[in-house]
């Protein structure tokens, strides 16, 4: 066991949503042994209630629930919360992964999985969602047309109205804005936003840049700010 695995995560409340009671119990035991405060829900309805009452720092969500679609649960959470959602599913088709990411999930882990990999992904999701304690409010505000991007407070406004971004949407936007005017390669984006173990999940970038364009661009089909370098990477232009 590594020192990193023994450490208590900075945001250690996790909601585990799975109708397989045996798997949910095993996950809870392992996560608690590594310092996580675990809440378990076996249905979509219970998950939505627990997300509101327990206020987790991250949600582990199985898509195959008995009452609601996992995508509906993500949509329900995203209606009011930016908490990171890591999907845990036996479905390995690319379309299922894209659907989950497009609904607002932050990551997708297929069963069977290694417990240390899952915990690494949970830690990464929590880090993406956590504000930078060293940043001072009001500093490093980037203006791009009608957009105002406050890199310190992690707030984006468009025409004076705040735009709600998920932690992963913010993470991708932040990397692009900090490198504005320069192309950022796909591998660099995957590793900076999702973690060092990522390198081939280019569909993540396609999904999340599309989501950012829908939220931030006047005409998402003809973006001014979030630009694609086909086969290479992406670039943010303030002009």
N, C-alpha and C positions, 0 to 999 in steps of 0.2 A: 504493500500500500504506500503510495507516495505521500509526501508532506502536504501537497495540494489537496489530495483526497481527504486527508484527516481534518483539514481546516474547515471551519464553519463558513459557508458562503455569506457574503455581505447582506444579501437579501434572501433569507432562508425559508420563507413560507411557500410551500408548493401544494397545489391542488392536483391530485391524481384522479382522472376520470376514466374508468374502465369497468365494463359489466362482467368481466372475468374476475370473480372474487379472489381466486387463487393468485392470479398475476398481480392484482391490485394489492393484495396482502404482502406478496414478496417484494413488490416495489416499495411499499411503505416501510417494511423492515429494513431494506437496504438503504433507503434514503435517510431514515432516522438514524441509522448507524453512522452516517456521514454528516450528521449535524443539521439535517433538514427538519423543519416543522411541517408535518404532513397532514393534509385533510383528504379523505377519500370519498368519492361519489360514484355510484354505479349506474346512474341514468343521466340523460341530458337535462331533465328538469332539476334534479338534485345538483348537477354541476352549476347551472345558472344561479341557483339559490346560494350555493357554497361560495361561488366567485364573488357574490355581493356581500356575504356575511363574513367570510374568512379573510377577504382581501389578500389573496396570495400574491407573491412576487413573480410566480411563473405557474403556468398550467400545463400539465401533461394530459393530452386528450386522445382517447381512442375514437376512431371514426365510426366504428360499428356498435352503436348504442341501441338499446331496445325500443326507446320511445321517440327520440329525435335523431335526425342526421347530425353527425359531428360538424358538418358545415353550418347547420342551423345554430348549433351551440357557439361556434366561433362568431357568427353574425350577431347572436344575442349578446355576447361579451363585448364585441367591438362597438356595439351601440352606445356604450358608456365608458369603456375601459381600454387602456392601452397596455394592459398586462401582457407579457410575452406568452404565446401559446405554442407549445411544441407538440405536434401531432405524432401519435404512436399508432402505427397501423400495419396490418398484414398485407394491405393493398400495395403492390409494388409497381402498378402501371403509372407511366409518366403523367397521364391525364389526371389521375387521382391526386398526385402530388401538386400539379399545377392548380387544380381546383381548390385544394386546401390552402395553398399560398395565396391564391387570388382572393379567397374569402377572408384573409387576414391572419393566417398562421405565420409564425416566424421561422419555423423549422419543421422538418418531416423526418421521422426515424422509422424505418421498417422493421417489423418483427421477422425473425428473431434478432435480438440486438445484444451488444455487450453493455453491461451495467456501467462500466467506467466511461464508455462513449456517451451514454445517455446523460450521465452526471456532468461530463465536460460540456455537452450541448446546453444543459440547464444553466450551468455557470456562465456560459457565454451569452445566453439569452438575458440573464439577469444583469450582466455587465453592460449590455447594449442599452438596457432600459434605465440604468442608474445615471443620475446627473453627475457631472464632474464636480467634485467638492472643491477643486482648486480654482474653478472658474468664477469670476466676479460678475454679478448681474449687470446687464447693460453693455458689456464689452463685446467686441467683434460682431457687430451687426452688419450683415451684407444685404445690400439692396439690389434687386434685379427686377426692373420694371415695377409691377404692382406688388412684388414679393418683398417681404422683409424677413430675413433669416437671422435670428439671434442665436449665435453659436454657443454663447455662455449659458443662457437660460433654456435653450432647446425649444424655442418658440418660433413658429412660422406664421406669418400673417399674409393674407392676400387681399389687397384693397382695404386694409384695416381690420379684416375679420380673421380671427385665429383659425388655422387649418389643423385639424386633428390628424396626427401621424402616429402609426404604430412604432414601437421601438426599432424595428428593423427598417422601416421606411426612413425614420430619422437617421439611423446609422449610415444608410447608403447615401442619403442626401448630404450628410455632414462631410463624408469623405470627398464627395464630388465638389462641394462648395469650398472646402479647404484647399482643394487643388484646382480651383476655378481657372478656366482658360487653358488647362492642360488635360490631355487625355489620360485617364486612369485605366490601366489594363484590367481585363476581366479577372485574371488570377489575383492581382492585388486587391481588387474590390471584394472578391469572395473571401480572401483571407483576413482582410481588415474588418469586414462586417460580420462574417459568420464564424471565422476561426481558421487556425492554421491547417486543420485537417481537410479543408474544402479546396477544390481545385477544378472539378469537372461539372459542378452543378450550375452551368450557365443559364439553365431555365429559371433559376432563382432571380438572376439579374434581369432577365426579360420580363418576368412577372412584376417585379418591384419597380423597375423603371416605368412600366406601363401604369402602375398604380400612382406613382408620383406625378406623372404627366396628367393623369385625370384630375388630380387634386390641385396641381399648381399651374398648369399651362392654360392659356386662353383657348388654344386649339390643340388638343393632345395629338391629333394626327399630323400636325405641322409644328412641332415643339420649337421654342426659341431658346430655352434654357437648358434642358436635359437632352443632350444630343448623343447619337450613337455613331461610333466608328465601327462599321460592320466587320465582325470577325476579330475585333481587336479590343474594344473597350468603350468607355463613355466619357463625356466631357460636360461640365457645367459652364454656361456662359451667362454672365450677368447682364450683358448688353442686349 
